[in-house]
Amino acid sequence: MLDTEAPPPLAEILVVEDDHDLAQAMVTGLGASGFAVTTSGSAEAAATRVSAEHYDLVLADINLPGRSGLDFCAQMAVAHPSLCIVVMTAYSSIKTAVAALRAGAHDYLMKPLDLDAVALRLRRIVESNRTANELDRLRVVVAEHNGFEELVGTSPAMQRVYELIAKAARTDVSVLVSGESGTGKELVARALHRRSARHEGPMVAVNCSAVPDALLESELFGHTKGAFTDAHASRPGLFAQADGGTLFLDELGEIAPAMQPKLLRALESRRIRPVGGQREVSVDIRLVAATNRDLETEVEDGRFREDLFFRVNVLRLHLPPLRARGSDVLMLAQRFVDTIAARFDKRIESISPDAKHCLMAYSWPGNVRELRNCIERAVALADGRTIRTEDLSERVRAGGSEQVFSAGHDPTELASLAEVEQRYTRHVLACVGGNKSQAAQILGVDRKTLHRRLASWEKRARAPSDG
């Protein structure tokens, strides 16, 4: 037999109307449009029902026996602020309808009613109210995570990150934050600093890959006047600037081999010697380092000192890629909509269901950084108060093709063998929480091969795109 189970209703509606014939006509008419309709003949009875049962919308007449519909609106707005109230009124009582809106009603309908038009209008009101409630929920969740700086997300993967941050913040050990580019490793460092006993001290960050090898020693340890051609005055290095606080070394794996023993000595002795200086200076810093490289492979290949690796890798904290964080994508997207729209002075409040589907289907090789760029583009292009699918880049709109295998048979949706390999590799990595050794074992390759493939794909993902 065919499954004849009825689809769920579009919304649960309570009609508050003392005209029995009109109430029954609304039950029939709105029911035919997909709504589940319950009726009540008075404001008192309706208030009891709303307190005991769930309704998406209450449709109430202004003129009710006993307590008026206006008083009922005011009561519901206080007791159930997320409940959507729509009032019905005759042309002669339009001023009362306006008063109901001021009391908390969402909209009003004029009698006599065209039930087809009413059904369409109620559907739009319900969808708009649900979107607003979801937006409020996301903002509350984001606010609850303020203790972790700008890190946003409630997925199990991020909950483990929060737990590790909280534990690591209670100690002073060195922390190595690993993860793909764009996952937010500096945000983790700042959250560690803010929650630690050093939070009143400085937080100093440097991207090691952005400083030329010849200048990195001076950048970290400082220099004296005349130490080199352009040293017109003495300058303290970042170690000294971070004294009493936290030093964050981003892209640690990019440090040249010649600089690595000097860094190791500074970390072990907590003493530095400025370039050109004769005396060492004591420093008190907590080190947090980050890398998107597989440092174990770098050690095996002789590009990174093993003793330095052990010194910085006292506690490892791995940030999951965005594709492994589920609905965190939508939470982050809404956060970016709020902040970027405010910066652009645009009133954009939500993301359409179709656009959300695209955001969830895309694999985000550039992670949170790519998502932010995507939303910034969408906010710039959006005309109304909602981010639509057409506001997203073509690359993200085609996100469904980022699945490991296409579910369809359209030749245009089929992926090349190289694309399938990349998607499956990333899928395996996500399933094992970013553990490259375990992923390499599952994939049947050695870790060096896996590392080279990931580096190649990441370099490709950094290439300019329309998103």
TASUL-V419521 format. One record per residue. D_CENTER is the distance of its C-alpha to the mean C-alpha in whole Angstrom. Layout:
d_center-><D_CENTER;D_CENTER>
This chain:
d_center-><44;41;38;39;36;35;32;30;31;29;29;31;33;36;39;41;44;48;49;49;50;47;45;46;46;42;41;43;41;38;38;39;36;34;33;35;37;39;41;42;46;45;42;43;43;39;38;39;37;34;34;35;33;30;30;27;30;33;36;39;42;43;46;46;49;49;46;45;41;41;41;39;36;36;36;33;31;31;31;29;26;24;27;28;32;34;37;40;43;46;47;49;47;44;44;43;40;39;40;38;35;35;35;32;32;30;33;36;38;42;45;46;43;43;41;39;38;37;35;33;32;31;29;27;27;25;23;22;22;20;17;18;18;14;13;15;13;10;11;13;11;9;12;13;11;13;15;13;13;10;8;5;6;9;10;14;13;11;13;16;14;14;18;19;18;20;23;23;23;26;28;29;29;27;24;23;19;19;16;16;16;12;11;11;14;16;13;14;18;17;16;19;21;20;21;24;28;27;25;28;29;27;24;25;23;25;24;27;27;27;30;33;35;38;36;34;37;37;34;33;37;38;41;45;47;48;46;46;47;44;44;46;45;43;39;37;35;31;33;35;32;30;33;32;28;26;26;23;24;22;23;26;27;28;31;34;37;39;37;35;39;38;35;36;39;37;34;37;40;37;40;40;42;42;43;46;47;49;48;45;42;40;37;34;31;28;27;23;23;21;21;20;24;25;28;30;31;31;34;36;36;37;35;33;36;35;36;34;31;32;32;29;27;29;25;23;19;17;13;12;12;9;11;12;9;10;8;5;5;6;4;2;5;7;7;8;10;12;12;14;16;17;18;20;21;20;20;17;16;14;13;16;16;18;15;12;15;15;11;11;15;14;14;12;15;14;10;7;11;12;9;9;13;13;11;14;16;16;16;19;21;20;23;22;20;18;16;18;18;21;19;17;18;21;19;16;18;20;17;20;22;19;20;23;26;26;27;30;33;32;33;31;28;29;28;30;31;29;26;26;27;24;22;24;23;20;20;22;20;17;20;21;18;19;22;24;28;27;26;29;31;29;30;33;33;33;30;31;31;28;27;29;27;23;24;26;23;21;23;24;20;20;23;22;21;21;17>
